[in-house]
Amino acid sequence: MITGHALLPVISGMEDEFTAAFEQARPLISATEGHLGLQLSRSIETPNHFPFAGLPGIRRGAHRRLPRFGDPPRMETTAASLPRSVPGGRTLSGR
């Protein structure tokens, strides 16, 4: 599975405005061809950084629809190559 990741830096003090703008932009991002989902989080260590993950529409230009309240996002695209494990030594596929 291909996943697009971005770290969205926001100018300190504008975090609430950013999250409101992101919620307004969410339908536009979701309408990107091939888009399957998105998740926005807030960094605990750096509260004005917002990690973003999209499946896989962000790879096709959805990042251009993200609201900007600081420096441009740092984008990375990843492909799952290793099985994800859960406690007990099992993978998420059940093996």
Order of alpha helices (4+ residues) and beta strands (2+ residues): beta-alpha-beta-beta-beta-beta-beta
